[in-house]
Amino acid sequence: AYFGQGSGPIHIDDVLCNGNETLLLDCDYEPDHNCAHFEDAGVVCGEAQCTEGDVRLVDGSTIYEGRVEVCYSGVWGTVCDDFWGTQDATVVCNQLGFSSEDAQAFSQAFFGA
């Protein structure tokens, strides 16, 4: 468990991908396992090319929070907080497929530079 041990159920074991699958569950695997969380798998990937208008959250403590970055001209960059508010946060949450019900806007580099 290079990135730390998870908790909760272990869903799959003995994963054998050929590298061309679209989804992990397209690979061969066993749904029954003989594992403990010290064996949890990890991965490091190269950064994906961004598509114009994509947004992401960076440096938060969960995937649901962080500094807002936007892809512009093929490069990730930050968003200035001038006029930044709850409505803007709502759009970001919706674009990322997250609930925007309790969207909160933060400014002044709250999540770091």
Biopython code that builds the backbone (N, CA, C, O; Angstrom):
import numpy as np
from Bio.PDB.StructureBuilder import StructureBuilder

atoms = [
    (1, "ALA", "N", (0.847, -1.188, 0.000)),
    (1, "ALA", "CA", (0.000, 0.000, 0.000)),
    (1, "ALA", "C", (0.887, 1.244, 0.000)),
    (1, "ALA", "O", (0.992, 1.944, 1.007)),
    (2, "TYR", "N", (1.511, 1.504, -1.121)),
    (2, "TYR", "CA", (2.461, 2.594, -1.264)),
    (2, "TYR", "C", (1.858, 3.938, -0.869)),
    (2, "TYR", "O", (2.540, 4.767, -0.267)),
    (3, "PHE", "N", (0.585, 4.162, -1.202)),
    (3, "PHE", "CA", (-0.080, 5.423, -0.892)),
    (3, "PHE", "C", (-0.928, 5.340, 0.369)),
    (3, "PHE", "O", (-1.753, 6.218, 0.621)),
    (4, "GLY", "N", (-0.735, 4.307, 1.148)),
    (4, "GLY", "CA", (-1.484, 4.139, 2.386)),
    (4, "GLY", "C", (-2.592, 3.118, 2.226)),
    (4, "GLY", "O", (-3.062, 2.843, 1.122)),
    (5, "GLN", "N", (-2.988, 2.574, 3.339)),
    (5, "GLN", "CA", (-4.022, 1.547, 3.346)),
    (5, "GLN", "C", (-5.404, 2.177, 3.297)),
    (5, "GLN", "O", (-5.689, 3.158, 3.984)),
    (6, "GLY", "N", (-6.257, 1.583, 2.464)),
    (6, "GLY", "CA", (-7.639, 2.016, 2.404)),
    (6, "GLY", "C", (-8.438, 1.374, 3.521)),
    (6, "GLY", "O", (-7.888, 0.705, 4.395)),
    (7, "SER", "N", (-9.742, 1.588, 3.478)),
    (7, "SER", "CA", (-10.649, 0.958, 4.425)),
    (7, "SER", "C", (-11.901, 0.567, 3.658)),
    (7, "SER", "O", (-12.095, 0.986, 2.517)),
    (8, "GLY", "N", (-12.729, -0.218, 4.274)),
    (8, "GLY", "CA", (-13.938, -0.653, 3.596)),
    (8, "GLY", "C", (-13.674, -1.895, 2.767)),
    (8, "GLY", "O", (-12.643, -2.548, 2.930)),
    (9, "PRO", "N", (-14.609, -2.225, 1.872)),
    (9, "PRO", "CA", (-14.483, -3.476, 1.121)),
    (9, "PRO", "C", (-13.339, -3.445, 0.107)),
    (9, "PRO", "O", (-12.996, -2.395, -0.436)),
    (10, "ILE", "N", (-12.769, -4.599, -0.128)),
    (10, "ILE", "CA", (-11.820, -4.807, -1.226)),
    (10, "ILE", "C", (-12.634, -5.477, -2.323)),
    (10, "ILE", "O", (-13.116, -6.595, -2.141)),
    (11, "HIS", "N", (-12.791, -4.811, -3.452)),
    (11, "HIS", "CA", (-13.718, -5.286, -4.471)),
    (11, "HIS", "C", (-13.133, -6.291, -5.455)),
    (11, "HIS", "O", (-13.818, -7.232, -5.854)),
    (12, "ILE", "N", (-11.878, -6.105, -5.849)),
    (12, "ILE", "CA", (-11.328, -7.014, -6.865)),
    (12, "ILE", "C", (-9.892, -7.398, -6.535)),
    (12, "ILE", "O", (-9.183, -6.672, -5.838)),
    (13, "ASP", "N", (-9.480, -8.553, -7.049)),
    (13, "ASP", "CA", (-8.165, -9.128, -6.777)),
    (13, "ASP", "C", (-7.658, -9.756, -8.070)),
    (13, "ASP", "O", (-8.427, -9.973, -9.007)),
    (14, "ASP", "N", (-6.380, -10.043, -8.116)),
    (14, "ASP", "CA", (-5.763, -10.749, -9.244)),
    (14, "ASP", "C", (-6.087, -10.077, -10.579)),
    (14, "ASP", "O", (-6.480, -10.743, -11.536)),
    (15, "VAL", "N", (-5.922, -8.764, -10.635)),
    (15, "VAL", "CA", (-6.245, -8.001, -11.845)),
    (15, "VAL", "C", (-5.188, -8.278, -12.916)),
    (15, "VAL", "O", (-3.987, -8.191, -12.656)),
    (16, "LEU", "N", (-5.651, -8.610, -14.116)),
    (16, "LEU", "CA", (-4.767, -8.866, -15.255)),
    (16, "LEU", "C", (-5.280, -8.088, -16.462)),
    (16, "LEU", "O", (-6.185, -8.544, -17.161)),
    (17, "CYS", "N", (-4.700, -6.917, -16.704)),
    (17, "CYS", "CA", (-5.072, -6.098, -17.859)),
    (17, "CYS", "C", (-4.072, -6.337, -18.984)),
    (17, "CYS", "O", (-2.921, -6.696, -18.735)),
    (18, "ASN", "N", (-4.518, -6.137, -20.222)),
    (18, "ASN", "CA", (-3.573, -6.185, -21.339)),
    (18, "ASN", "C", (-3.115, -4.785, -21.725)),
    (18, "ASN", "O", (-2.231, -4.632, -22.567)),
    (19, "GLY", "N", (-3.716, -3.752, -21.107)),
    (19, "GLY", "CA", (-3.309, -2.370, -21.340)),
    (19, "GLY", "C", (-4.180, -1.624, -22.325)),
    (19, "GLY", "O", (-4.056, -0.406, -22.453)),
    (20, "ASN", "N", (-5.058, -2.321, -23.025)),
    (20, "ASN", "CA", (-5.922, -1.679, -24.014)),
    (20, "ASN", "C", (-7.354, -1.481, -23.523)),
    (20, "ASN", "O", (-8.182, -0.925, -24.245)),
    (21, "GLU", "N", (-7.651, -1.926, -22.311)),
    (21, "GLU", "CA", (-9.000, -1.794, -21.779)),
    (21, "GLU", "C", (-9.315, -0.324, -21.499)),
    (21, "GLU", "O", (-8.424, 0.476, -21.215)),
    (22, "THR", "N", (-10.580, 0.006, -21.584)),
    (22, "THR", "CA", (-11.034, 1.359, -21.274)),
    (22, "THR", "C", (-11.266, 1.535, -19.784)),
    (22, "THR", "O", (-10.983, 2.593, -19.223)),
    (23, "LEU", "N", (-11.780, 0.498, -19.150)),
    (23, "LEU", "CA", (-12.102, 0.533, -17.732)),
    (23, "LEU", "C", (-11.359, -0.568, -16.995)),
    (23, "LEU", "O", (-11.079, -1.619, -17.572)),
    (24, "LEU", "N", (-11.039, -0.345, -15.741)),
    (24, "LEU", "CA", (-10.386, -1.370, -14.946)),
    (24, "LEU", "C", (-11.226, -2.636, -14.884)),
    (24, "LEU", "O", (-10.691, -3.744, -14.905)),
    (25, "LEU", "N", (-12.542, -2.470, -14.806)),
    (25, "LEU", "CA", (-13.412, -3.641, -14.721)),
    (25, "LEU", "C", (-13.536, -4.377, -16.057)),
    (25, "LEU", "O", (-14.177, -5.426, -16.118)),
    (26, "ASP", "N", (-12.935, -3.849, -17.124)),
    (26, "ASP", "CA", (-12.853, -4.575, -18.393)),
    (26, "ASP", "C", (-11.717, -5.593, -18.363)),
    (26, "ASP", "O", (-11.678, -6.498, -19.197)),
    (27, "CYS", "N", (-10.796, -5.457, -17.417)),
    (27, "CYS", "CA", (-9.671, -6.387, -17.272)),
    (27, "CYS", "C", (-10.168, -7.681, -16.632)),
    (27, "CYS", "O", (-11.243, -7.716, -16.033)),
    (28, "ASP", "N", (-9.378, -8.738, -16.764)),
    (28, "ASP", "CA", (-9.674, -9.964, -16.035)),
    (28, "ASP", "C", (-9.376, -9.716, -14.561)),
    (28, "ASP", "O", (-8.396, -9.050, -14.226)),
    (29, "TYR", "N", (-10.213, -10.247, -13.685)),
    (29, "TYR", "CA", (-10.018, -10.113, -12.245)),
    (29, "TYR", "C", (-10.868, -11.143, -11.528)),
    (29, "TYR", "O", (-11.749, -11.773, -12.113)),
    (30, "GLU", "N", (-10.580, -11.296, -10.250)),
    (30, "GLU", "CA", (-11.374, -12.161, -9.381)),
    (30, "GLU", "C", (-12.184, -11.283, -8.442)),
    (30, "GLU", "O", (-11.617, -10.411, -7.783)),
    (31, "PRO", "N", (-13.505, -11.489, -8.362)),
    (31, "PRO", "CA", (-14.309, -10.695, -7.443)),
    (31, "PRO", "C", (-14.133, -11.124, -5.986)),
    (31, "PRO", "O", (-14.402, -10.344, -5.072)),
    (32, "ASP", "N", (-13.692, -12.338, -5.772)),
    (32, "ASP", "CA", (-13.385, -12.806, -4.419)),
    (32, "ASP", "C", (-11.903, -12.574, -4.179)),
    (32, "ASP", "O", (-11.097, -12.729, -5.096)),
    (33, "HIS", "N", (-11.540, -12.209, -2.973)),
    (33, "HIS", "CA", (-10.138, -11.874, -2.722)),
    (33, "HIS", "C", (-9.615, -12.594, -1.481)),
    (33, "HIS", "O", (-10.376, -13.089, -0.650)),
    (34, "ASN", "N", (-8.303, -12.630, -1.393)),
    (34, "ASN", "CA", (-7.609, -13.126, -0.206)),
    (34, "ASN", "C", (-6.614, -12.057, 0.250)),
    (34, "ASN", "O", (-5.482, -12.364, 0.621)),
    (35, "CYS", "N", (-7.056, -10.797, 0.216)),
    (35, "CYS", "CA", (-6.173, -9.653, 0.470)),
    (35, "CYS", "C", (-6.503, -8.968, 1.789)),
    (35, "CYS", "O", (-7.567, -9.162, 2.377)),
    (36, "ALA", "N", (-5.549, -8.164, 2.226)),
    (36, "ALA", "CA", (-5.742, -7.229, 3.328)),
    (36, "ALA", "C", (-5.363, -5.847, 2.797)),
    (36, "ALA", "O", (-4.737, -5.742, 1.741)),
    (37, "HIS", "N", (-5.730, -4.800, 3.508)),
    (37, "HIS", "CA", (-5.510, -3.451, 2.992)),
    (37, "HIS", "C", (-4.034, -3.075, 2.843)),
    (37, "HIS", "O", (-3.727, -2.107, 2.147)),
    (38, "PHE", "N", (-3.119, -3.803, 3.469)),
    (38, "PHE", "CA", (-1.706, -3.490, 3.243)),
    (38, "PHE", "C", (-1.303, -3.821, 1.805)),
    (38, "PHE", "O", (-0.216, -3.444, 1.366)),
    (39, "GLU", "N", (-2.168, -4.520, 1.071)),
    (39, "GLU", "CA", (-1.913, -4.861, -0.333)),
    (39, "GLU", "C", (-2.658, -3.947, -1.309)),
    (39, "GLU", "O", (-2.669, -4.229, -2.507)),
    (40, "ASP", "N", (-3.280, -2.865, -0.839)),
    (40, "ASP", "CA", (-4.032, -1.976, -1.723)),
    (40, "ASP", "C", (-3.135, -1.441, -2.836)),
    (40, "ASP", "O", (-2.013, -0.996, -2.594)),
    (41, "ALA", "N", (-3.652, -1.496, -4.051)),
    (41, "ALA", "CA", (-2.902, -1.072, -5.240)),
    (41, "ALA", "C", (-2.834, 0.448, -5.335)),
    (41, "ALA", "O", (-3.691, 1.148, -4.794)),
    (42, "GLY", "N", (-1.824, 0.949, -6.016)),
    (42, "GLY", "CA", (-1.673, 2.376, -6.280)),
    (42, "GLY", "C", (-1.178, 2.574, -7.693)),
    (42, "GLY", "O", (-0.835, 1.605, -8.370)),
    (43, "VAL", "N", (-1.136, 3.805, -8.149)),
    (43, "VAL", "CA", (-0.676, 4.112, -9.504)),
    (43, "VAL", "C", (-0.203, 5.562, -9.564)),
    (43, "VAL", "O", (-0.706, 6.419, -8.838)),
    (44, "VAL", "N", (0.750, 5.820, -10.421)),
    (44, "VAL", "CA", (1.168, 7.173, -10.763)),
    (44, "VAL", "C", (1.009, 7.300, -12.264)),
    (44, "VAL", "O", (1.528, 6.471, -13.012)),
    (45, "CYS", "N", (0.306, 8.314, -12.714)),
    (45, "CYS", "CA", (0.060, 8.540, -14.139)),
    (45, "CYS", "C", (0.716, 9.837, -14.574)),
    (45, "CYS", "O", (0.999, 10.710, -13.753)),
    (46, "GLY", "N", (0.952, 9.953, -15.861)),
    (46, "GLY", "CA", (1.360, 11.235, -16.415)),
    (46, "GLY", "C", (0.145, 12.153, -16.485)),
    (46, "GLY", "O", (-0.991, 11.680, -16.523)),
    (47, "GLU", "N", (0.376, 13.431, -16.502)),
    (47, "GLU", "CA", (-0.730, 14.376, -16.547)),
    (47, "GLU", "C", (-1.412, 14.316, -17.911)),
    (47, "GLU", "O", (-0.751, 14.340, -18.949)),
    (48, "ALA", "N", (-2.729, 14.239, -17.894)),
    (48, "ALA", "CA", (-3.497, 14.173, -19.131)),
    (48, "ALA", "C", (-3.502, 15.534, -19.816)),
    (48, "ALA", "O", (-3.444, 16.578, -19.167)),
    (49, "GLN", "N", (-3.573, 15.496, -21.138)),
    (49, "GLN", "CA", (-3.745, 16.739, -21.880)),
    (49, "GLN", "C", (-5.086, 17.327, -21.501)),
    (49, "GLN", "O", (-6.081, 16.607, -21.405)),
    (50, "CYS", "N", (-5.120, 18.609, -21.287)),
    (50, "CYS", "CA", (-6.391, 19.219, -20.926)),
    (50, "CYS", "C", (-7.121, 19.678, -22.180)),
    (50, "CYS", "O", (-6.513, 19.971, -23.210)),
    (51, "THR", "N", (-8.434, 19.729, -22.060)),
    (51, "THR", "CA", (-9.298, 20.189, -23.134)),
    (51, "THR", "C", (-9.817, 21.572, -22.774)),
    (51, "THR", "O", (-10.174, 21.826, -21.623)),
    (52, "GLU", "N", (-9.858, 22.449, -23.739)),
    (52, "GLU", "CA", (-10.292, 23.826, -23.529)),
    (52, "GLU", "C", (-11.555, 23.880, -22.671)),
    (52, "GLU", "O", (-12.568, 23.266, -23.005)),
    (53, "GLY", "N", (-11.486, 24.619, -21.564)),
    (53, "GLY", "CA", (-12.636, 24.798, -20.693)),
    (53, "GLY", "C", (-12.747, 23.801, -19.556)),
    (53, "GLY", "O", (-13.575, 23.978, -18.663)),
    (54, "ASP", "N", (-11.913, 22.733, -19.570)),
    (54, "ASP", "CA", (-11.922, 21.798, -18.444)),
    (54, "ASP", "C", (-11.576, 22.551, -17.166)),
    (54, "ASP", "O", (-10.810, 23.514, -17.192)),
    (55, "VAL", "N", (-12.139, 22.111, -16.060)),
    (55, "VAL", "CA", (-11.758, 22.649, -14.753)),
    (55, "VAL", "C", (-11.326, 21.502, -13.857)),
    (55, "VAL", "O", (-11.726, 20.356, -14.061)),
    (56, "ARG", "N", (-10.515, 21.818, -12.871)),
    (56, "ARG", "CA", (-10.097, 20.833, -11.882)),
    (56, "ARG", "C", (-9.880, 21.547, -10.558)),
    (56, "ARG", "O", (-9.718, 22.766, -10.509)),
    (57, "LEU", "N", (-9.880, 20.756, -9.477)),
    (57, "LEU", "CA", (-9.598, 21.265, -8.140)),
    (57, "LEU", "C", (-8.273, 20.681, -7.683)),
    (57, "LEU", "O", (-8.048, 19.476, -7.799)),
    (58, "VAL", "N", (-7.398, 21.528, -7.166)),
    (58, "VAL", "CA", (-6.031, 21.134, -6.828)),
    (58, "VAL", "C", (-5.732, 21.503, -5.379)),
    (58, "VAL", "O", (-6.161, 22.551, -4.896)),
    (59, "ASP", "N", (-4.994, 20.638, -4.689)),
    (59, "ASP", "CA", (-4.456, 20.894, -3.350)),
    (59, "ASP", "C", (-5.506, 20.993, -2.244)),
    (59, "ASP", "O", (-5.241, 21.593, -1.202)),
    (60, "GLY", "N", (-6.683, 20.422, -2.447)),
    (60, "GLY", "CA", (-7.655, 20.321, -1.368)),
    (60, "GLY", "C", (-7.385, 19.061, -0.571)),
    (60, "GLY", "O", (-6.526, 18.261, -0.942)),
    (61, "SER", "N", (-8.102, 18.880, 0.505)),
    (61, "SER", "CA", (-7.905, 17.670, 1.311)),
    (61, "SER", "C", (-8.773, 16.519, 0.815)),
    (61, "SER", "O", (-8.576, 15.379, 1.236)),
    (62, "THR", "N", (-9.738, 16.796, -0.080)),
    (62, "THR", "CA", (-10.542, 15.765, -0.732)),
    (62, "THR", "C", (-10.679, 16.135, -2.203)),
    (62, "THR", "O", (-10.258, 17.217, -2.610)),
    (63, "ILE", "N", (-11.262, 15.249, -3.000)),
    (63, "ILE", "CA", (-11.465, 15.556, -4.422)),
    (63, "ILE", "C", (-12.538, 16.612, -4.625)),
    (63, "ILE", "O", (-12.672, 17.148, -5.725)),
    (64, "TYR", "N", (-13.303, 16.922, -3.591)),
    (64, "TYR", "CA", (-14.423, 17.855, -3.689)),
    (64, "TYR", "C", (-14.053, 19.294, -3.357)),
    (64, "TYR", "O", (-14.934, 20.152, -3.315)),
    (65, "GLU", "N", (-12.798, 19.578, -3.123)),
    (65, "GLU", "CA", (-12.391, 20.938, -2.774)),
    (65, "GLU", "C", (-10.991, 21.202, -3.307)),
    (65, "GLU", "O", (-10.232, 20.273, -3.584)),
    (66, "GLY", "N", (-10.662, 22.472, -3.447)),
    (66, "GLY", "CA", (-9.314, 22.832, -3.849)),
    (66, "GLY", "C", (-9.276, 24.117, -4.655)),
    (66, "GLY", "O", (-10.306, 24.728, -4.940)),
    (67, "ARG", "N", (-8.074, 24.505, -5.009)),
    (67, "ARG", "CA", (-7.865, 25.670, -5.861)),
    (67, "ARG", "C", (-8.418, 25.353, -7.249)),
    (67, "ARG", "O", (-8.147, 24.285, -7.797)),
    (68, "VAL", "N", (-9.184, 26.271, -7.811)),
    (68, "VAL", "CA", (-9.775, 26.059, -9.134)),
    (68, "VAL", "C", (-8.729, 26.349, -10.205)),
    (68, "VAL", "O", (-8.077, 27.393, -10.196)),
    (69, "GLU", "N", (-8.586, 25.403, -11.123)),
    (69, "GLU", "CA", (-7.745, 25.615, -12.297)),
    (69, "GLU", "C", (-8.591, 25.337, -13.533)),
    (69, "GLU", "O", (-9.482, 24.487, -13.516)),
    (70, "VAL", "N", (-8.299, 26.060, -14.593)),
    (70, "VAL", "CA", (-9.041, 25.927, -15.848)),
    (70, "VAL", "C", (-8.050, 25.706, -16.989)),
    (70, "VAL", "O", (-6.949, 26.257, -16.980)),
    (71, "CYS", "N", (-8.447, 24.898, -17.969)),
    (71, "CYS", "CA", (-7.616, 24.682, -19.157)),
    (71, "CYS", "C", (-7.944, 25.763, -20.178)),
    (71, "CYS", "O", (-9.088, 25.913, -20.605)),
    (72, "TYR", "N", (-6.922, 26.505, -20.555)),
    (72, "TYR", "CA", (-7.080, 27.591, -21.522)),
    (72, "TYR", "C", (-5.905, 27.520, -22.492)),
    (72, "TYR", "O", (-4.750, 27.561, -22.069)),
    (73, "SER", "N", (-6.185, 27.415, -23.759)),
    (73, "SER", "CA", (-5.154, 27.273, -24.797)),
    (73, "SER", "C", (-4.239, 26.086, -24.526)),
    (73, "SER", "O", (-3.040, 26.146, -24.798)),
    (74, "GLY", "N", (-4.813, 24.995, -23.984)),
    (74, "GLY", "CA", (-4.064, 23.763, -23.761)),
    (74, "GLY", "C", (-3.176, 23.748, -22.532)),
    (74, "GLY", "O", (-2.370, 22.832, -22.367)),
    (75, "VAL", "N", (-3.306, 24.750, -21.663)),
    (75, "VAL", "CA", (-2.453, 24.852, -20.475)),
    (75, "VAL", "C", (-3.330, 25.064, -19.237)),
    (75, "VAL", "O", (-4.259, 25.872, -19.254)),
    (76, "TRP", "N", (-3.020, 24.326, -18.163)),
    (76, "TRP", "CA", (-3.727, 24.530, -16.893)),
    (76, "TRP", "C", (-3.245, 25.816, -16.248)),
    (76, "TRP", "O", (-2.047, 26.097, -16.233)),
    (77, "GLY", "N", (-4.173, 26.598, -15.715)),
    (77, "GLY", "CA", (-3.832, 27.811, -14.996)),
    (77, "GLY", "C", (-4.875, 28.112, -13.948)),
    (77, "GLY", "O", (-5.931, 27.481, -13.919)),
    (78, "THR", "N", (-4.594, 29.057, -13.101)),
    (78, "THR", "CA", (-5.486, 29.389, -11.999)),
    (78, "THR", "C", (-6.542, 30.405, -12.432)),
    (78, "THR", "O", (-6.498, 30.946, -13.537)),
    (79, "VAL", "N", (-7.481, 30.644, -11.536)),
    (79, "VAL", "CA", (-8.563, 31.602, -11.759)),
    (79, "VAL", "C", (-8.441, 32.692, -10.696)),
    (79, "VAL", "O", (-8.355, 32.390, -9.506)),
    (80, "CYS", "N", (-8.433, 33.947, -11.116)),
    (80, "CYS", "CA", (-8.357, 35.059, -10.161)),
    (80, "CYS", "C", (-9.674, 35.167, -9.402)),
    (80, "CYS", "O", (-10.739, 34.910, -9.963)),
    (81, "ASP", "N", (-9.605, 35.548, -8.128)),
    (81, "ASP", "CA", (-10.806, 35.572, -7.294)),
    (81, "ASP", "C", (-11.589, 36.878, -7.340)),
    (81, "ASP", "O", (-12.535, 37.036, -6.569)),
    (82, "ASP", "N", (-11.232, 37.828, -8.215)),
    (82, "ASP", "CA", (-12.018, 39.054, -8.339)),
    (82, "ASP", "C", (-13.443, 38.691, -8.746)),
    (82, "ASP", "O", (-13.648, 37.996, -9.741)),
    (83, "PHE", "N", (-14.408, 39.149, -7.996)),
    (83, "PHE", "CA", (-15.841, 38.894, -8.214)),
    (83, "PHE", "C", (-16.222, 37.429, -8.019)),
    (83, "PHE", "O", (-17.335, 37.041, -8.372)),
    (84, "TRP", "N", (-15.328, 36.602, -7.466)),
    (84, "TRP", "CA", (-15.590, 35.169, -7.274)),
    (84, "TRP", "C", (-16.605, 34.978, -6.172)),
    (84, "TRP", "O", (-16.465, 35.553, -5.092)),
    (85, "GLY", "N", (-17.639, 34.167, -6.430)),
    (85, "GLY", "CA", (-18.674, 33.973, -5.429)),
    (85, "GLY", "C", (-19.344, 32.608, -5.520)),
    (85, "GLY", "O", (-18.906, 31.729, -6.263)),
    (86, "THR", "N", (-20.396, 32.454, -4.761)),
    (86, "THR", "CA", (-21.088, 31.173, -4.658)),
    (86, "THR", "C", (-21.630, 30.703, -6.004)),
    (86, "THR", "O", (-21.584, 29.509, -6.301)),
    (87, "GLN", "N", (-22.136, 31.607, -6.813)),
    (87, "GLN", "CA", (-22.657, 31.210, -8.117)),
    (87, "GLN", "C", (-21.548, 30.608, -8.975)),
    (87, "GLN", "O", (-21.779, 29.639, -9.698)),
    (88, "ASP", "N", (-20.348, 31.175, -8.897)),
    (88, "ASP", "CA", (-19.208, 30.648, -9.651)),
    (88, "ASP", "C", (-18.830, 29.265, -9.141)),
    (88, "ASP", "O", (-18.566, 28.354, -9.925)),
    (89, "ALA", "N", (-18.808, 29.117, -7.810)),
    (89, "ALA", "CA", (-18.511, 27.815, -7.204)),
    (89, "ALA", "C", (-19.543, 26.779, -7.623)),
    (89, "ALA", "O", (-19.199, 25.620, -7.857)),
    (90, "THR", "N", (-20.804, 27.186, -7.718)),
    (90, "THR", "CA", (-21.870, 26.283, -8.149)),
    (90, "THR", "C", (-21.608, 25.759, -9.552)),
    (90, "THR", "O", (-21.781, 24.568, -9.811)),
    (91, "VAL", "N", (-21.193, 26.632, -10.455)),
    (91, "VAL", "CA", (-20.898, 26.219, -11.834)),
    (91, "VAL", "C", (-19.751, 25.219, -11.857)),
    (91, "VAL", "O", (-19.826, 24.218, -12.570)),
    (92, "VAL", "N", (-18.683, 25.471, -11.086)),
    (92, "VAL", "CA", (-17.538, 24.559, -11.047)),
    (92, "VAL", "C", (-17.968, 23.188, -10.528)),
    (92, "VAL", "O", (-17.628, 22.162, -11.117)),
    (93, "CYS", "N", (-18.715, 23.176, -9.426)),
    (93, "CYS", "CA", (-19.173, 21.892, -8.864)),
    (93, "CYS", "C", (-20.014, 21.129, -9.876)),
    (93, "CYS", "O", (-19.825, 19.926, -10.058)),
    (94, "ASN", "N", (-20.939, 21.817, -10.535)),
    (94, "ASN", "CA", (-21.782, 21.166, -11.541)),
    (94, "ASN", "C", (-20.949, 20.637, -12.699)),
    (94, "ASN", "O", (-21.179, 19.523, -13.170)),
    (95, "GLN", "N", (-19.980, 21.429, -13.164)),
    (95, "GLN", "CA", (-19.147, 20.996, -14.290)),
    (95, "GLN", "C", (-18.362, 19.741, -13.944)),
    (95, "GLN", "O", (-18.146, 18.887, -14.805)),
    (96, "LEU", "N", (-17.935, 19.620, -12.694)),
    (96, "LEU", "CA", (-17.166, 18.457, -12.265)),
    (96, "LEU", "C", (-18.053, 17.260, -11.918)),
    (96, "LEU", "O", (-17.549, 16.181, -11.605)),
    (97, "GLY", "N", (-19.368, 17.451, -11.974)),
    (97, "GLY", "CA", (-20.280, 16.361, -11.670)),
    (97, "GLY", "C", (-20.505, 16.155, -10.185)),
    (97, "GLY", "O", (-20.990, 15.102, -9.772)),
    (98, "PHE", "N", (-20.159, 17.148, -9.377)),
    (98, "PHE", "CA", (-20.348, 17.082, -7.934)),
    (98, "PHE", "C", (-21.635, 17.818, -7.556)),
    (98, "PHE", "O", (-22.150, 18.614, -8.342)),
    (99, "SER", "N", (-22.146, 17.558, -6.373)),
    (99, "SER", "CA", (-23.300, 18.285, -5.876)),
    (99, "SER", "C", (-22.919, 19.745, -5.654)),
    (99, "SER", "O", (-21.855, 20.049, -5.116)),
    (100, "SER", "N", (-23.795, 20.630, -6.074)),
    (100, "SER", "CA", (-23.541, 22.063, -5.845)),
    (100, "SER", "C", (-24.459, 22.621, -4.767)),
    (100, "SER", "O", (-24.496, 23.831, -4.548)),
    (101, "GLU", "N", (-25.196, 21.753, -4.099)),
    (101, "GLU", "CA", (-26.166, 22.182, -3.093)),
    (101, "GLU", "C", (-25.530, 23.043, -2.008)),
    (101, "GLU", "O", (-26.112, 24.048, -1.600)),
    (102, "ASP", "N", (-24.357, 22.669, -1.542)),
    (102, "ASP", "CA", (-23.668, 23.416, -0.491)),
    (102, "ASP", "C", (-22.380, 24.056, -1.008)),
    (102, "ASP", "O", (-21.410, 24.184, -0.262)),
    (103, "ALA", "N", (-22.366, 24.457, -2.276)),
    (103, "ALA", "CA", (-21.162, 25.034, -2.880)),
    (103, "ALA", "C", (-20.717, 26.269, -2.094)),
    (103, "ALA", "O", (-21.532, 27.114, -1.724)),
    (104, "GLN", "N", (-19.428, 26.354, -1.851)),
    (104, "GLN", "CA", (-18.847, 27.499, -1.153)),
    (104, "GLN", "C", (-17.698, 28.041, -1.987)),
    (104, "GLN", "O", (-16.928, 27.279, -2.571)),
    (105, "ALA", "N", (-17.592, 29.344, -2.038)),
    (105, "ALA", "CA", (-16.500, 29.998, -2.753)),
    (105, "ALA", "C", (-15.444, 30.447, -1.755)),
    (105, "ALA", "O", (-15.771, 30.989, -0.698)),
    (106, "PHE", "N", (-14.181, 30.223, -2.089)),
    (106, "PHE", "CA", (-13.068, 30.663, -1.261)),
    (106, "PHE", "C", (-12.167, 31.556, -2.102)),
    (106, "PHE", "O", (-12.112, 31.416, -3.324)),
    (107, "SER", "N", (-11.472, 32.459, -1.458)),
    (107, "SER", "CA", (-10.592, 33.381, -2.170)),
    (107, "SER", "C", (-9.300, 33.562, -1.381)),
    (107, "SER", "O", (-9.053, 32.882, -0.386)),
    (108, "GLN", "N", (-8.490, 34.495, -1.855)),
    (108, "GLN", "CA", (-7.218, 34.819, -1.200)),
    (108, "GLN", "C", (-6.299, 33.597, -1.107)),
    (108, "GLN", "O", (-5.644, 33.393, -0.085)),
    (109, "ALA", "N", (-6.247, 32.788, -2.163)),
    (109, "ALA", "CA", (-5.386, 31.597, -2.229)),
    (109, "ALA", "C", (-5.586, 30.688, -1.034)),
    (109, "ALA", "O", (-4.617, 30.172, -0.476)),
    (110, "PHE", "N", (-6.830, 30.488, -0.637)),
    (110, "PHE", "CA", (-7.171, 29.647, 0.516)),
    (110, "PHE", "C", (-6.531, 28.273, 0.420)),
    (110, "PHE", "O", (-6.095, 27.729, 1.435)),
    (111, "PHE", "N", (-6.464, 27.696, -0.784)),
    (111, "PHE", "CA", (-5.898, 26.358, -0.976)),
    (111, "PHE", "C", (-4.437, 26.400, -1.434)),
    (111, "PHE", "O", (-3.924, 25.387, -1.908)),
    (112, "GLY", "N", (-3.774, 27.512, -1.310)),
    (112, "GLY", "CA", (-2.356, 27.612, -1.652)),
    (112, "GLY", "C", (-2.131, 28.149, -3.039)),
    (112, "GLY", "O", (-3.050, 28.281, -3.847)),
    (113, "ALA", "N", (-0.856, 28.459, -3.290)),
    (113, "ALA", "CA", (-0.486, 29.064, -4.586)),
    (113, "ALA", "C", (-0.244, 28.009, -5.628)),
    (113, "ALA", "O", (0.075, 28.333, -6.772)),
]
sb = StructureBuilder()
sb.init_structure("model")
sb.init_model(0)
sb.init_chain("A")
sb.init_seg("    ")
for serial, (resi, resn, name, xyz) in enumerate(atoms, 1):
    if name == "N":
        sb.init_residue(resn, " ", resi, " ")
    sb.init_atom(name, np.array(xyz, "f"), 0.0, 1.0, " ", f" {name:<3s}", serial, name[0])
structure = sb.get_structure()
